[in-house]
Amino acid sequence: MARVLTPLEGHQEWEKIHQEEVAKKQAEALKIQKKNDQLHAHEEQRHLTTDTRIFDLPLGHYTKKDDLKDIAMCLGLELNGKNSELTSRIKAHLDTNPVLRVNECFCGLFEQRKRGRGSSEKQKEASIEPEEEEYEEEEGEEDLSGDDFLSEGEV
């Protein structure tokens, strides 16, 4: 079905389409501006906490790009690159500067935490053993009282 437009209707339709496009572009520009403001605020916060941030986990636990950038910023390294590049750059810096091991902000990055079930199983065994000993002692006490009961019943 074809539609015939008069010059006035065509101009009105063009104005409507043009206004929608302008509104869409303004919304996109506002969204980009908001995102840039958030990034700028985050960068400012990163700069402010450079001297006071304490990293208490080993380097392998920091997998988010923002965390790796925070570490790199505190060490004075470049912030660009992929996560693997940032991690290798940080490791190389930590290896070449062993004095950072005594710095309270970075000593956690050097620690190696044990993984696996071995340590948790040992903790469970340690917590179970005293309870079993207490239970065995209670059983022994019950046996004595049971013997007394039988001897009284026999008499």
Backbone as ProteinMPNN parsed JSONL, in Angstrom:
{"seq_chain_A": "MARVLTPLEGHQEWEKIHQEEVAKKQAEALKIQKKNDQLHAHEEQRHLTTDTRIFDLPLGHYTKKDDLKDIAMCLGLELNGKNSELTSRIKAHLDTNPVLRVNECFCGLFEQRKRGRGSSEKQKEASIEPEEEEYEEEEGEEDLSGDDFLSEGEV", "coords_chain_A": {"N_chain_A": [[0.85, -1.148, 0.0], [0.769, 2.028, -0.95], [1.664, 5.326, 0.035], [0.774, 8.648, -0.228], [2.389, 11.641, 0.21], [1.963, 14.965, 1.184], [3.743, 18.069, 0.72], [3.722, 19.398, 3.23], [3.002, 17.353, 5.075], [5.139, 15.603, 4.639], [7.285, 17.148, 5.524], [6.606, 17.396, 8.246], [6.734, 14.721, 9.052], [9.446, 14.233, 8.582], [10.567, 16.019, 10.46], [9.697, 14.803, 12.831], [11.056, 12.309, 12.74], [13.665, 13.265, 12.69], [13.838, 14.554, 15.209], [13.575, 12.328, 16.891], [15.928, 10.965, 16.255], [17.838, 12.835, 17.124], [17.24, 12.882, 19.862], [17.907, 10.255, 20.506], [20.671, 10.252, 19.969], [21.504, 12.118, 21.882], [20.868, 10.732, 24.224], [22.646, 8.576, 24.016], [25.07, 9.98, 24.113], [24.894, 11.035, 26.685], [24.943, 8.689, 28.168], [27.522, 7.739, 27.566], [29.013, 9.837, 28.649], [28.361, 9.585, 31.361], [29.497, 7.09, 31.913], [32.208, 7.663, 31.446], [32.605, 9.541, 33.485], [32.298, 7.896, 35.727], [34.484, 6.166, 35.377], [36.557, 8.015, 35.604], [36.206, 8.872, 38.251], [36.747, 6.47, 39.547], [39.438, 6.104, 38.866], [40.529, 8.317, 40.181], [40.01, 7.582, 42.833], [41.635, 5.341, 42.951], [44.151, 6.553, 42.751], [44.154, 7.996, 45.143], [44.217, 6.006, 47.097], [46.637, 4.811, 46.774], [48.911, 4.854, 48.484], [47.963, 3.762, 50.828], [46.621, 1.349, 50.56], [46.269, -2.054, 51.364], [47.363, -5.179, 50.431], [46.343, -8.225, 51.115], [46.106, -10.809, 50.238], [47.509, -13.597, 48.373], [49.104, -13.045, 45.179], [47.947, -14.58, 43.137], [45.256, -14.736, 43.794], [44.081, -12.427, 43.005], [42.195, -11.709, 40.442], [40.571, -10.032, 39.012], [40.517, -7.326, 36.738], [40.507, -4.677, 37.682], [41.508, -4.992, 40.285], [44.092, -5.921, 39.729], [45.053, -3.696, 38.381], [45.02, -1.873, 40.472], [47.053, -2.919, 42.11], [49.225, -2.687, 40.353], [49.269, 0.096, 40.062], [49.946, 0.904, 42.66], [52.501, -0.112, 42.774], [53.734, 1.39, 40.915], [53.691, 0.743, 38.22], [52.943, 0.203, 34.675], [49.542, 0.495, 33.602], [48.178, -0.58, 31.506], [47.14, -3.256, 29.281], [46.477, -6.83, 29.076], [44.996, -9.051, 31.544], [46.788, -11.174, 32.054], [49.189, -10.046, 31.205], [49.436, -7.904, 32.987], [49.633, -9.339, 35.395], [52.027, -10.802, 35.003], [53.823, -8.68, 34.768], [53.61, -7.564, 37.307], [54.5, -9.744, 38.89], [57.151, -9.93, 37.978], [58.148, -7.49, 38.884], [57.86, -7.795, 41.655], [59.606, -9.923, 42.061], [62.057, -8.761, 41.421], [62.307, -6.892, 43.384], [62.815, -7.689, 46.322], [62.672, -6.444, 48.755], [60.139, -5.595, 49.176], [58.826, -7.577, 50.487], [58.805, -7.132, 53.216], [57.284, -4.928, 53.453], [54.281, -3.802, 54.698], [52.081, -3.36, 53.087], [52.419, -4.914, 50.8], [53.279, -7.459, 51.537], [51.486, -9.577, 51.709], [51.106, -10.363, 49.085], [53.193, -12.018, 48.502], [52.845, -14.318, 49.969], [52.126, -17.804, 50.136], [49.333, -19.644, 49.949], [47.992, -22.645, 51.21], [46.38, -25.048, 49.254], [43.66, -27.3, 48.682], [42.36, -30.345, 50.107], [43.761, -31.431, 52.146], [44.649, -29.927, 54.408], [42.218, -29.157, 55.563], [41.081, -31.606, 56.151], [42.826, -32.548, 58.09], [42.284, -30.719, 60.087], [39.645, -31.414, 60.655], [40.005, -34.027, 61.607], [41.516, -33.505, 63.878], [39.682, -32.099, 65.394], [37.764, -34.037, 65.792], [38.962, -36.139, 67.212], [39.382, -35.391, 70.052], [36.703, -35.315, 70.881], [35.901, -37.954, 70.505], [37.482, -39.216, 72.404], [36.428, -38.144, 74.753], [33.896, -39.227, 74.572], [34.455, -41.956, 74.781], [35.372, -42.044, 77.402], [33.036, -41.414, 78.743], [31.505, -43.655, 78.128], [32.906, -45.585, 79.541], [32.384, -44.797, 82.163], [29.649, -45.252, 82.259], [29.576, -48.001, 82.056], [30.606, -48.792, 84.516], [28.647, -47.892, 86.255], [26.589, -49.438, 85.339], [27.451, -52.014, 86.061], [27.291, -51.788, 88.787], [24.559, -51.595, 89.084], [23.667, -54.096, 88.207], [24.863, -55.743, 90.107], [23.537, -54.953, 92.38], [20.972, -55.723, 91.763], [21.187, -58.471, 91.709], [21.598, -59.169, 94.288]], "CA_chain_A": [[0.0, 0.0, 0.0], [1.571, 3.239, -1.097], [1.118, 6.488, 0.724], [1.143, 9.893, -0.887], [2.616, 12.691, 1.198], [2.015, 16.348, 0.718], [4.959, 18.685, 1.253], [3.573, 19.706, 4.656], [3.058, 16.085, 5.806], [6.507, 15.106, 4.509], [8.135, 17.94, 6.415], [6.254, 17.038, 9.624], [7.278, 13.384, 9.304], [10.901, 14.389, 8.662], [10.841, 16.656, 11.759], [9.49, 13.79, 13.871], [12.172, 11.364, 12.647], [14.873, 14.008, 13.057], [13.806, 14.753, 16.661], [13.84, 11.028, 17.506], [17.353, 10.697, 16.076], [18.57, 13.747, 18.004], [17.03, 12.41, 21.233], [18.671, 9.016, 20.65], [22.084, 10.628, 20.039], [21.722, 12.762, 23.178], [20.84, 9.678, 25.242], [23.912, 7.849, 23.898], [26.13, 10.866, 24.597], [24.746, 11.101, 28.14], [25.388, 7.392, 28.687], [28.985, 7.722, 27.45], [29.533, 10.805, 29.612], [28.201, 8.997, 32.692], [30.499, 6.03, 32.028], [33.509, 8.323, 31.578], [32.663, 10.125, 34.828], [32.521, 6.801, 36.674], [35.871, 5.728, 35.212], [37.419, 9.062, 36.15], [36.085, 8.802, 39.711], [37.451, 5.256, 39.985], [40.871, 6.386, 38.736], [40.874, 9.226, 41.284], [40.023, 6.776, 44.057], [42.83, 4.503, 42.861], [45.294, 7.417, 43.067], [44.097, 8.378, 46.554], [44.521, 4.865, 47.97], [47.911, 4.216, 46.363], [49.845, 4.718, 49.602], [47.356, 3.164, 52.014], [45.973, 0.073, 50.26], [46.993, -3.242, 51.824], [47.006, -6.378, 49.678], [46.59, -9.289, 52.081], [45.995, -12.122, 49.601], [48.557, -13.86, 47.377], [48.845, -12.44, 43.873], [47.082, -15.451, 42.352], [43.855, -14.546, 44.156], [43.587, -11.212, 42.362], [41.939, -12.052, 39.048], [39.835, -8.952, 38.355], [41.407, -6.349, 36.127], [40.615, -3.514, 38.566], [42.422, -5.33, 41.379], [45.454, -5.955, 39.181], [45.436, -2.307, 38.109], [45.316, -1.257, 41.772], [48.384, -3.38, 42.518], [50.196, -2.068, 39.444], [49.337, 1.523, 40.391], [50.694, 1.04, 43.911], [53.902, -0.436, 42.511], [54.259, 2.344, 39.942], [53.823, 0.067, 36.929], [51.965, 0.568, 33.654], [48.227, -0.073, 33.881], [47.539, -1.111, 30.302], [47.425, -4.644, 28.954], [45.546, -7.863, 29.519], [45.23, -9.521, 32.914], [48.006, -11.986, 32.106], [50.325, -9.128, 31.088], [49.547, -7.193, 34.263], [50.113, -10.285, 36.405], [53.451, -11.092, 34.778], [54.553, -7.45, 35.07], [53.635, -7.443, 38.774], [55.393, -10.799, 39.392], [58.534, -9.553, 37.669], [58.52, -6.393, 39.777], [58.007, -8.347, 43.005], [60.821, -10.747, 42.075], [63.249, -7.903, 41.376], [62.319, -6.036, 44.576], [62.469, -8.512, 47.482], [62.462, -5.608, 49.934], [58.693, -5.421, 49.33], [58.318, -8.637, 51.369], [58.635, -6.612, 54.569], [56.332, -3.823, 53.388], [52.991, -4.337, 55.121], [51.104, -3.242, 51.998], [52.648, -5.896, 49.745], [53.769, -8.756, 52.023], [50.481, -10.597, 51.416], [51.237, -10.815, 47.697], [54.251, -13.026, 48.449], [52.461, -15.515, 50.713], [51.552, -18.931, 49.409], [48.321, -20.313, 50.765], [47.842, -24.05, 50.842], [45.089, -25.399, 48.678], [43.355, -28.718, 48.725], [41.603, -30.831, 51.25], [44.659, -31.972, 53.155], [44.662, -29.157, 55.643], [40.901, -29.168, 56.185], [40.866, -32.938, 56.701], [43.588, -32.621, 59.331], [41.554, -29.95, 61.084], [38.485, -32.203, 61.047], [40.481, -35.137, 62.431], [41.932, -32.956, 65.165], [38.505, -31.721, 66.165], [36.994, -35.241, 66.087], [39.663, -36.986, 68.167], [39.053, -35.131, 71.455], [35.319, -35.668, 71.144], [35.836, -39.405, 70.615], [38.069, -39.578, 73.688], [35.448, -37.81, 75.779], [32.809, -40.185, 74.443], [34.936, -43.227, 75.312], [35.404, -41.924, 78.855], [31.662, -41.471, 79.214], [31.078, -45.041, 78.037], [33.531, -46.294, 80.648], [31.658, -44.443, 83.372], [28.35, -45.906, 82.207], [29.786, -49.419, 82.307], [30.762, -48.972, 85.952], [27.347, -47.733, 86.901], [25.795, -50.594, 84.917], [27.873, -53.141, 86.88], [26.736, -51.574, 90.118], [23.13, -51.861, 89.013], [23.479, -55.534, 88.132], [25.222, -56.379, 91.371], [22.479, -54.662, 93.343], [19.793, -56.508, 91.376], [21.431, -59.867, 92.014], [21.633, -59.369, 95.73]], "C_chain_A": [[0.913, 1.233, 0.0], [0.873, 4.408, -0.427], [1.636, 7.735, 0.019], [1.254, 10.97, 0.184], [2.578, 14.052, 0.521], [3.276, 16.962, 1.282], [4.872, 18.989, 2.746], [3.67, 18.428, 5.494], [4.47, 15.505, 5.775], [7.454, 15.841, 5.437], [7.867, 17.585, 7.881], [6.828, 15.657, 9.99], [8.797, 13.439, 9.436], [11.298, 15.004, 10.001], [10.728, 15.635, 12.891], [10.662, 12.807, 13.897], [13.467, 12.026, 13.099], [14.949, 14.211, 14.578], [14.095, 13.441, 17.398], [15.325, 10.681, 17.413], [18.197, 11.565, 17.0], [18.441, 13.287, 19.458], [17.846, 11.145, 21.495], [20.163, 9.32, 20.782], [22.41, 11.289, 21.37], [21.75, 11.724, 24.3], [22.139, 8.878, 25.216], [25.07, 8.681, 24.436], [26.087, 10.969, 26.119], [25.244, 9.81, 28.79], [26.914, 7.301, 28.664], [29.614, 8.661, 28.47], [29.466, 10.248, 31.035], [29.26, 7.919, 32.932], [31.891, 6.626, 32.21], [33.676, 8.955, 32.954], [32.935, 9.056, 35.88], [33.958, 6.297, 36.596], [36.839, 6.739, 35.812], [37.39, 9.043, 37.684], [36.832, 7.586, 40.257], [38.966, 5.456, 39.912], [41.339, 7.321, 39.853], [40.972, 8.462, 42.592], [41.258, 5.887, 44.092], [44.069, 5.318, 43.231], [45.323, 7.774, 44.554], [44.512, 7.242, 47.483], [45.849, 4.206, 47.639], [48.82, 3.943, 47.553], [49.272, 3.942, 50.779], [46.747, 1.789, 51.777], [46.865, -1.075, 50.702], [46.458, -4.451, 51.062], [47.362, -7.58, 50.545], [46.441, -10.698, 51.503], [47.163, -12.342, 48.649], [48.136, -13.336, 46.004], [47.886, -13.279, 43.032], [45.6, -15.289, 42.642], [43.255, -13.304, 43.511], [43.431, -11.495, 40.875], [41.178, -10.964, 38.303], [40.815, -7.893, 37.878], [41.582, -5.13, 37.035], [41.569, -3.78, 39.724], [43.87, -5.332, 40.902], [45.949, -4.548, 38.858], [45.766, -1.574, 39.405], [46.715, -1.642, 42.244], [49.449, -2.708, 41.67], [50.361, -0.584, 39.754], [50.17, 1.728, 41.652], [52.182, 0.748, 43.723], [54.539, 0.514, 41.506], [54.479, 1.739, 38.568], [52.774, 0.584, 35.946], [50.652, -0.159, 33.923], [47.576, -0.713, 32.666], [47.945, -2.56, 30.073], [46.356, -5.579, 29.478], [45.9, -8.289, 30.939], [46.525, -10.316, 33.024], [49.251, -11.103, 32.013], [50.535, -8.361, 32.388], [50.129, -8.106, 35.34], [51.597, -10.569, 36.227], [54.309, -9.863, 35.075], [54.691, -7.269, 36.591], [54.581, -8.485, 39.37], [56.849, -10.438, 39.166], [59.004, -8.447, 38.605], [58.735, -6.903, 41.206], [59.273, -9.19, 43.116], [62.084, -9.895, 42.101], [63.356, -6.989, 42.59], [61.924, -6.841, 45.813], [62.246, -7.698, 48.756], [60.966, -5.371, 50.183], [58.077, -6.495, 50.224], [58.06, -8.129, 52.787], [57.685, -5.42, 54.602], [54.945, -4.374, 53.7], [51.923, -4.252, 54.031], [51.216, -4.381, 50.994], [53.049, -7.276, 50.245], [52.77, -9.879, 51.748], [50.577, -11.151, 50.015], [52.26, -11.937, 47.564], [53.832, -14.343, 49.085], [51.876, -16.565, 49.789], [50.565, -19.607, 50.343], [48.145, -21.736, 50.268], [46.434, -24.286, 50.322], [44.871, -26.888, 48.841], [42.657, -29.09, 50.01], [42.493, -31.297, 52.385], [44.596, -31.222, 54.462], [43.304, -29.186, 56.323], [40.588, -30.54, 56.778], [41.617, -33.1, 58.015], [42.872, -31.866, 60.439], [40.343, -30.736, 61.571], [38.903, -33.344, 61.962], [40.87, -34.644, 63.815], [40.722, -32.602, 66.012], [37.679, -32.947, 66.546], [37.654, -36.053, 67.192], [39.337, -36.655, 69.62], [37.621, -35.507, 71.791], [35.179, -37.173, 71.312], [36.398, -39.859, 71.953], [37.09, -39.292, 74.812], [34.309, -38.821, 75.761], [33.212, -41.538, 75.02], [34.982, -43.187, 76.835], [34.003, -42.025, 79.426], [31.14, -42.899, 79.171], [31.646, -45.845, 79.194], [32.808, -46.012, 81.95], [30.31, -45.14, 83.409], [28.493, -47.392, 82.506], [29.915, -49.678, 83.804], [29.424, -48.859, 86.65], [26.429, -48.894, 86.526], [26.145, -51.822, 85.736], [27.298, -53.018, 88.281], [25.259, -51.931, 90.133], [22.86, -53.36, 88.983], [23.805, -56.201, 89.465], [24.167, -56.101, 92.431], [21.246, -55.513, 93.05], [19.954, -57.976, 91.74], [21.321, -60.129, 93.508], [20.296, -59.378, 96.325]], "O_chain_A": [[1.735, 1.405, 0.9], [-0.354, 4.457, -0.34], [2.824, 7.835, -0.286], [0.327, 11.183, 0.965], [3.103, 14.239, -0.577], [3.836, 16.429, 2.24], [5.867, 18.846, 3.457], [4.35, 18.419, 6.52], [4.943, 14.973, 6.779], [8.323, 15.232, 6.062], [8.805, 17.485, 8.672], [7.339, 15.457, 11.092], [9.373, 12.774, 10.297], [12.266, 14.558, 10.618], [11.561, 15.607, 13.797], [11.198, 12.51, 14.964], [14.269, 11.418, 13.807], [16.018, 14.054, 15.167], [14.785, 13.444, 18.417], [15.911, 10.168, 18.366], [19.164, 11.086, 17.593], [19.422, 13.301, 20.202], [18.41, 10.98, 22.577], [20.847, 8.717, 21.609], [23.478, 11.049, 21.933], [22.561, 11.824, 25.22], [22.679, 8.538, 26.268], [25.946, 8.162, 25.127], [27.132, 10.988, 26.769], [25.889, 9.843, 29.838], [27.526, 6.841, 29.627], [30.626, 8.327, 29.086], [30.399, 10.419, 31.819], [29.847, 7.841, 34.011], [32.668, 6.147, 33.036], [34.763, 8.913, 33.529], [33.708, 9.276, 36.812], [34.582, 6.031, 37.624], [37.822, 6.364, 36.451], [38.427, 9.181, 38.332], [37.473, 7.664, 41.306], [39.692, 5.019, 40.805], [42.422, 7.134, 40.406], [41.903, 8.667, 43.371], [41.86, 5.7, 45.149], [44.942, 4.826, 43.947], [46.394, 7.845, 45.156], [45.095, 7.486, 48.54], [46.156, 3.141, 48.176], [49.443, 2.883, 47.612], [50.026, 3.504, 51.647], [46.386, 1.12, 52.745], [48.07, -1.071, 50.447], [45.255, -4.71, 51.051], [48.536, -7.918, 50.696], [46.633, -11.68, 52.221], [47.752, -11.375, 48.166], [46.946, -13.204, 45.717], [47.087, -12.721, 42.281], [44.767, -15.666, 41.818], [42.033, -13.155, 43.481], [44.414, -11.518, 40.134], [41.145, -10.977, 37.073], [41.813, -7.606, 38.538], [42.689, -4.603, 37.148], [42.348, -2.907, 40.104], [44.76, -4.816, 41.577], [47.127, -4.244, 39.04], [46.68, -0.75, 39.441], [47.472, -0.795, 42.719], [50.452, -2.219, 42.189], [51.476, -0.064, 39.713], [51.008, 2.629, 41.704], [53.021, 1.299, 44.434], [55.745, 0.453, 41.27], [55.362, 2.177, 37.83], [51.847, 1.302, 36.322], [50.648, -1.289, 34.411], [46.52, -1.332, 32.792], [48.955, -3.029, 30.598], [45.456, -5.181, 30.219], [46.956, -7.938, 31.466], [47.277, -10.148, 33.985], [50.256, -11.379, 32.667], [51.667, -8.187, 32.839], [51.007, -7.701, 36.102], [52.347, -10.576, 37.203], [55.42, -10.003, 35.587], [55.745, -6.875, 37.09], [55.377, -8.163, 40.253], [57.686, -10.616, 40.051], [60.145, -8.471, 39.068], [59.677, -6.491, 41.883], [59.94, -9.175, 44.15], [63.072, -10.267, 42.734], [64.399, -6.37, 42.801], [60.806, -6.692, 46.306], [61.691, -8.209, 49.729], [60.576, -4.986, 51.285], [56.94, -6.351, 50.673], [57.185, -8.648, 53.48], [57.321, -4.954, 55.682], [54.484, -5.308, 53.043], [50.954, -5.01, 54.064], [50.215, -4.777, 50.397], [53.153, -8.197, 49.436], [53.178, -11.026, 51.571], [50.176, -12.288, 49.769], [52.201, -12.721, 46.617], [54.408, -15.386, 48.773], [51.219, -16.253, 48.795], [50.941, -20.086, 51.413], [48.148, -21.996, 49.065], [45.447, -23.796, 50.871], [45.809, -27.639, 49.108], [42.403, -28.253, 50.877], [42.004, -31.534, 53.489], [44.499, -31.836, 55.524], [43.239, -29.236, 57.552], [39.904, -30.631, 57.798], [41.109, -33.718, 58.95], [42.85, -32.307, 61.588], [40.041, -30.731, 62.765], [38.248, -33.609, 62.97], [40.58, -35.302, 64.814], [40.743, -32.79, 67.228], [36.955, -32.9, 67.539], [36.953, -36.608, 68.038], [39.032, -37.575, 70.379], [37.357, -35.978, 72.897], [34.422, -37.63, 72.169], [35.863, -40.778, 72.573], [36.935, -40.103, 75.725], [33.814, -39.224, 76.814], [32.405, -42.197, 75.675], [34.668, -44.18, 77.492], [33.796, -42.644, 80.47], [30.413, -43.319, 80.072], [30.957, -46.689, 79.766], [32.637, -46.919, 82.764], [29.868, -45.576, 84.472], [27.62, -47.981, 83.144], [29.392, -50.672, 84.308], [29.11, -49.65, 87.54], [25.579, -49.289, 87.323], [25.259, -52.603, 86.083], [26.875, -54.003, 88.886], [24.769, -52.51, 91.102], [21.943, -53.846, 89.646], [23.103, -57.114, 89.898], [23.93, -56.943, 93.298], [20.561, -55.967, 93.967], [18.973, -58.653, 92.046], [20.974, -61.236, 93.918], [20.162, -59.538, 97.538]]}, "name": "protein", "num_of_chains": 1, "seq": "MARVLTPLEGHQEWEKIHQEEVAKKQAEALKIQKKNDQLHAHEEQRHLTTDTRIFDLPLGHYTKKDDLKDIAMCLGLELNGKNSELTSRIKAHLDTNPVLRVNECFCGLFEQRKRGRGSSEKQKEASIEPEEEEYEEEEGEEDLSGDDFLSEGEV"}
